[in-house]
Amino acid sequence: MVTNRDLFGNARIKLVRANQHITQFQAARERFLQSDFAEVVVKNDPYGAEYVLEAKATGPVPADLLLIAGDAIHNLRCALDYTLTELLGRENSTLSFPFHETREELERTFSADGADPCATCGRGGKKGSHHRVEMAVAGISRIILDEIRPYKAANGFLWPLGKLDNRDKHRLLLAVVVPLSIRDVRFRDSNYNQVSIAELSFVHGQIERLLRHCGMAELESYGEMTAEIFFNEPGVVEGQAVLPTLVNMAQAVAQTIDRIEEFALAAGWTPAAN
């Protein structure tokens, strides 16, 4: 049995590179969140005697951060494609790792009996686009379908990885800065009384509970503000923090490579001579 740990080595090199980008993103994120990334203003509620403390980002998420995130995602996506290339041999290096919207659609791509992988496209008599994967390692389609699950309905991290990589090919990924909390808020009310609050949490960028009917006149100062950067990719990843999402995607890719290698070797697969 083949046990050489150089198997799937190129895929793992891509994974290492992706993790380096994730580390770079984390450092750049921390620098950005230590800057003046947002400002706090006081707004009067025109419908009542209330004041709202509001935090607004002073600008978009820096392009450097989005570029690093995109590079991490691209390398993770490549690691999956490299895994497939090693399974099939370099002569099949144009075949990408399989993703689909549903499990049923993904399953059809592994068909080797001449079934059309697209039941509605009107092209009959064609094998599924990934039938060679099942031919290379019998039973591996079950592992991909039932354990790896790179389809949307699985609610995992692989399907959005593929989608984000496609979007990053055409434009920068979309993300937003969301203020989370603020410390040492000091303001003066209309009677010139000073009020101090140690820490407050934002909800959708606003603090509403504290300033109701207080006669607030002026925000004097505030201290440290915390925030997070969230993906804002409609239909793919919305409202999820970028850093933990990237980490989870990297873990999912690592587990995928390991599981495919484990199953392939147990099934008696040997790498093609290239």
VORO-389100 format. One record per residue (C-alpha): residue in three letters; x, z negated, y. Coordinates in nm, 4 decimals. Last residue first. Layout:
REM VORO-389100
  residuo         x         z         y
      ALA         X         Z         Y
...
This chain:
REM VORO-389100
  residuo         x         z         y
      ASN    0.3120    1.4511    1.1446
      ALA    0.2601    1.3338    0.7874
      ALA   -0.0872    1.1822    0.7713
      PRO   -0.1109    0.8063    0.7580
      THR   -0.2100    0.6468    0.4281
      TRP   -0.5594    0.5290    0.3442
      GLY   -0.6071    0.3194    0.0318
      ALA   -0.9413    0.1670    0.1322
      ALA   -0.7746   -0.1687    0.2069
      LEU   -0.5380    0.0133    0.4432
      ALA   -0.8250    0.1778    0.6288
      PHE   -1.0284   -0.1434    0.6505
      GLU   -0.7480   -0.3489    0.7999
      GLU   -0.6372   -0.0748    1.0382
      ILE   -0.9921   -0.0214    1.1610
      ARG   -1.0414   -0.3948    1.2052
      ASP   -0.7152   -0.4452    1.3948
      ILE   -0.7781   -0.1519    1.6299
      THR   -1.1331   -0.2702    1.7000
      GLN   -1.0282   -0.6316    1.7559
      ALA   -0.7723   -0.5193    2.0133
      VAL   -1.0325   -0.2987    2.1844
      ALA   -1.2836   -0.5842    2.2019
      GLN   -1.0186   -0.8195    2.3402
      ALA   -0.9279   -0.5671    2.6094
      MET   -1.2947   -0.5263    2.7015
      ASN   -1.3362   -0.9030    2.7266
      VAL   -1.0359   -0.9288    2.9588
      LEU   -1.1670   -0.6438    3.1751
      THR   -1.5073   -0.8124    3.1991
      PRO   -1.3429   -1.1451    3.2784
      LEU   -1.1643   -0.9832    3.5760
      VAL   -1.4474   -0.7654    3.7095
      ALA   -1.7190   -1.0284    3.7411
      GLN   -2.0495   -0.8970    3.6078
      GLY   -2.3401   -0.8252    3.8434
      GLU   -2.3781   -0.4636    3.7402
      VAL   -2.2026   -0.2827    3.4571
      VAL   -2.3349    0.0460    3.3191
      GLY   -2.6679    0.1604    3.4615
      PRO   -2.5586    0.1086    3.8184
      GLU   -2.1858    0.0340    3.8590
      ASN   -2.1503   -0.2641    4.0907
      PHE   -1.8717   -0.4578    3.9222
      PHE   -1.8231   -0.8027    4.0708
      ILE   -1.5391   -0.9515    4.2733
      GLU   -1.5644   -1.3272    4.3115
      ALA   -1.5726   -1.5672    4.6031
      THR   -1.4499   -1.9048    4.7208
      MET   -1.4357   -2.0102    5.0849
      GLU   -1.1961   -2.2709    5.2158
      GLY   -1.2760   -2.4454    5.5410
      TYR   -1.5482   -2.4180    5.8023
      SER   -1.5675   -2.4630    6.1749
      GLU   -1.7924   -2.5190    6.4763
      LEU   -2.1192   -2.3510    6.3810
      GLU   -2.3455   -2.3900    6.6828
      ALA   -2.6989   -2.4845    6.7760
      MET   -2.8661   -2.6294    6.4723
      GLY   -3.2024   -2.7812    6.5432
      CYS   -3.2121   -2.9200    6.1916
      HIS   -3.5448   -2.7675    6.0946
      ARG   -3.3967   -2.6054    5.7862
      LEU   -3.0190   -2.5811    5.7854
      LEU   -2.9259   -2.7184    5.4468
      ARG   -3.1536   -2.5264    5.2106
      GLU   -3.0824   -2.1719    5.3203
      ILE   -2.7250   -2.0951    5.2268
      GLN   -2.6744   -1.7222    5.2027
      GLY   -2.4535   -1.4668    5.0276
      HIS   -2.6907   -1.4018    4.7413
      VAL   -2.7037   -1.7763    4.6776
      PHE   -2.4102   -1.9540    4.8391
      SER   -2.2933   -2.2990    4.7391
      LEU   -2.2051   -2.5726    4.9848
      GLU   -1.9189   -2.8186    5.0051
      ALA   -1.8146   -3.1204    5.2123
      ILE   -2.0876   -3.1121    5.4786
      SER   -2.0229   -3.2233    5.8347
      VAL   -2.2751   -3.2696    6.1186
      GLN   -2.1788   -3.3286    6.4798
      ASN   -2.4575   -3.4357    6.7136
      TYR   -2.4751   -3.2366    7.0330
      ASN   -2.8543   -3.2721    7.0586
      SER   -2.8993   -2.9029    6.9743
      ASP   -2.6990   -2.9514    6.6561
      ARG   -2.3242   -2.9195    6.6142
      PHE   -2.1671   -2.7688    6.3047
      ARG   -1.8993   -2.8497    6.0514
      VAL   -1.8665   -2.6983    5.7044
      ASP   -1.5842   -2.8483    5.5011
      ARG   -1.6037   -2.6219    5.1960
      ILE   -1.7674   -2.2889    5.1166
      SER   -1.9082   -2.1472    4.7975
      LEU   -1.9742   -1.8278    4.6017
      PRO   -1.9071   -1.5327    4.8316
      VAL   -1.9696   -1.1996    4.6505
      VAL   -1.7212   -0.9159    4.6939
      VAL   -1.8499   -0.5846    4.5632
      ALA   -1.7333   -0.3269    4.3108
      LEU   -1.7662    0.0472    4.2547
      LEU   -1.5073    0.2367    4.0526
      LEU   -1.3055    0.4965    4.2371
      ARG   -1.4150    0.8508    4.1765
      HIS   -1.4174    1.1340    3.9214
      LYS   -1.2061    1.0105    3.6311
      ASP   -1.3133    0.6528    3.7095
      ARG   -1.6684    0.7465    3.6162
      ASN   -1.5673    0.8570    3.2680
      ASP   -1.3570    0.5439    3.2162
      LEU   -1.6480    0.3285    3.3287
      LYS   -1.8748    0.4919    3.0705
      GLY   -1.6299    0.4428    2.7849
      LEU   -1.5725    0.0801    2.8744
      PRO   -1.9484    0.0299    2.9103
      TRP   -1.9870    0.1309    2.5426
      LEU   -1.6976   -0.0884    2.4269
      PHE   -1.7972   -0.4203    2.5838
      GLY   -2.0996   -0.5159    2.3782
      ASN   -2.4732   -0.4906    2.4446
      ALA   -2.5263   -0.3266    2.1028
      ALA   -2.7955   -0.1049    2.2570
      LYS   -2.5312    0.0927    2.4438
      TYR   -2.3260    0.2118    2.1484
      PRO   -1.9762    0.1286    2.0317
      ARG   -2.0877   -0.0982    1.7433
      ILE   -1.7571   -0.2278    1.6051
      GLU   -1.9245   -0.4095    1.3162
      ASP   -2.2258   -0.2117    1.1921
      LEU   -2.1665    0.1425    1.3163
      ILE   -1.7869    0.1469    1.3250
      ILE   -1.7541   -0.0375    0.9947
      ARG   -2.0233    0.1808    0.8371
      SER   -1.8398    0.4935    0.9612
      ILE   -1.5309    0.3604    0.7848
      GLY   -1.6912    0.4020    0.4454
      ALA   -1.4617    0.6763    0.3175
      VAL   -1.1485    0.7011    0.5273
      ALA   -1.0392    1.0531    0.6256
      MET   -1.3757    1.2088    0.5371
      GLU   -1.5582    0.9469    0.7425
      VAL   -1.3441    1.0307    1.0430
      ARG   -1.3775    1.4033    0.9783
      HIS   -1.7564    1.3757    1.0249
      HIS   -1.6993    1.2812    1.3885
      SER   -1.8692    1.5783    1.5592
      GLY   -2.1480    1.5802    1.3048
      LYS   -2.1621    1.8912    1.0923
      LYS   -2.3435    2.1930    1.2224
      GLY   -2.6281    2.3747    1.0455
      GLY   -2.8798    2.3686    1.3262
      ARG   -2.8439    2.4015    1.7010
      GLY   -3.1819    2.3339    1.8630
      CYS   -3.0661    2.0570    2.0946
      THR   -3.3340    1.8102    1.9911
      ALA   -3.1969    1.6615    1.6695
      CYS   -2.8451    1.6358    1.8041
      PRO   -2.5981    1.5611    1.5277
      ASP   -2.7281    1.8693    1.3428
      ALA   -2.7103    1.8052    0.9747
      GLY   -2.4492    2.0063    0.7867
      ASP   -2.3887    1.7432    0.5249
      ALA   -2.0922    1.5675    0.6900
      SER   -2.2864    1.3380    0.9240
      PHE   -2.0630    1.1067    1.1267
      THR   -2.2109    1.2177    1.4611
      ARG   -2.5579    1.1397    1.3287
      GLU   -2.4715    0.7698    1.3093
      LEU   -2.3900    0.7586    1.6803
      GLU   -2.7291    0.9009    1.7709
      GLU   -2.9019    0.6464    1.5499
      ARG   -2.6959    0.3576    1.6886
      THR   -2.8015    0.4463    2.0400
      GLU   -2.6366    0.5601    2.3644
      HIS   -2.3238    0.6897    2.2006
      PHE   -1.9511    0.6351    2.1690
      PRO   -1.7105    0.7849    1.9156
      PHE   -1.3339    0.7738    1.9782
      SER   -1.2230    1.1117    2.1025
      LEU   -1.1204    1.4106    1.8912
      THR   -0.8493    1.6207    2.0549
      SER   -0.5761    1.4659    1.8391
      ASN   -0.7044    1.6318    1.5233
      GLU   -0.3751    1.8029    1.4370
      ARG   -0.2134    1.4732    1.5243
      GLY   -0.3409    1.3022    1.2132
      LEU   -0.6887    1.1742    1.1328
      LEU   -0.6462    0.7966    1.1310
      GLU   -0.3620    0.8113    1.3806
      THR   -0.5698    1.0205    1.6192
      LEU   -0.8611    0.7777    1.5915
      THR   -0.6427    0.4864    1.6948
      TYR   -0.4982    0.6915    1.9803
      ASP   -0.8538    0.7475    2.1070
      LEU   -0.9200    0.3735    2.1045
      ALA   -0.5966    0.2976    2.2896
      CYS   -0.6843    0.5733    2.5383
      ARG   -1.0017    0.3895    2.6374
      LEU   -0.8045    0.0712    2.6933
      ASN   -0.5479    0.2649    2.8971
      HIS   -0.8217    0.4145    3.1134
      ILE   -0.9874    0.0775    3.1693
      ALA   -0.6633   -0.0840    3.2843
      ASP   -0.5880    0.2096    3.5158
      GLY   -0.9371    0.1864    3.6657
      ALA   -0.8956   -0.1852    3.7328
      ILE   -0.5621   -0.1159    3.9028
      LEU   -0.7148    0.1584    4.1165
      LEU   -1.0083   -0.0631    4.2134
      LEU   -0.7750   -0.3397    4.3264
      ASP   -0.5620   -0.0975    4.5269
      ALA   -0.8758    0.0455    4.6905
      PRO   -0.9479   -0.2864    4.8566
      VAL   -1.3013   -0.4216    4.7988
      PRO   -1.4985   -0.3227    5.1051
      GLY   -1.4723   -0.4951    5.4427
      THR   -1.5392   -0.8156    5.6327
      ALA   -1.7524   -0.9501    5.3486
      LYS   -2.0502   -1.1432    5.4807
      ALA   -2.1313   -1.5108    5.4508
      GLU   -2.4633   -1.6379    5.5858
      LEU   -2.5721   -1.9808    5.7052
      VAL   -2.9439   -1.9617    5.7656
      TYR   -3.1303   -2.1407    6.0414
      GLU   -3.4890   -2.2462    6.0226
      ALA   -3.7742   -2.3044    6.2636
      GLY   -3.9828   -2.0280    6.1157
      TYR   -4.0513   -1.6556    6.0903
      PRO   -3.7570   -1.5288    6.2966
      ASP   -3.5126   -1.7148    6.0698
      ASN   -3.2119   -1.7709    6.2899
      LYS   -2.8757   -1.6517    6.1650
      VAL   -2.5491   -1.8425    6.1569
      VAL   -2.2353   -1.6471    6.0679
      VAL   -1.9573   -1.6871    5.8144
      GLU   -1.6846   -1.4278    5.7726
      ALA   -1.5426   -1.2686    5.4620
      PHE   -1.2159   -1.1371    5.3140
      ASP   -0.9940   -1.3415    5.5438
      SER   -0.7216   -1.3575    5.2777
      GLN   -0.6887   -1.5932    4.9821
      LEU   -0.9410   -1.3863    4.7881
      PHE   -0.7192   -1.0802    4.8319
      ARG   -0.4088   -1.2525    4.7014
      GLU   -0.6001   -1.3852    4.4007
      ARG   -0.7410   -1.0407    4.3257
      ALA   -0.3953   -0.8825    4.3457
      ALA   -0.2617   -1.1345    4.0924
      GLN   -0.5582   -1.0862    3.8576
      PHE   -0.5377   -0.7086    3.8879
      GLN   -0.1701   -0.7127    3.7984
      THR   -0.2482   -0.9202    3.4892
      ILE   -0.5211   -0.6714    3.3969
      HIS   -0.2739   -0.3870    3.4493
      GLN   -0.0309   -0.5532    3.2110
      ASN   -0.3164   -0.5951    2.9639
      ALA   -0.3811   -0.2206    2.9805
      ARG   -0.0139   -0.1498    2.9132
      VAL   -0.0233   -0.3743    2.6066
      LEU   -0.3342   -0.1906    2.4846
      LYS   -0.1622    0.1433    2.5343
      ILE    0.1298    0.0151    2.3293
      ARG   -0.1210   -0.1015    2.0681
      ALA   -0.2618    0.2481    2.0329
      ASN    0.0904    0.3856    2.0052
      GLY    0.1704    0.1367    1.7299
      PHE   -0.1351    0.2247    1.5217
      LEU    0.0899    0.1731    1.2196
      ASP    0.4221    0.0317    1.3336
      ARG    0.3224   -0.2856    1.1502
      ASN    0.4208   -0.1130    0.8238
      THR    0.1912   -0.2387    0.5468
      VAL    0.1224    0.0808    0.3489
      MET    0.0000    0.0000    0.0000
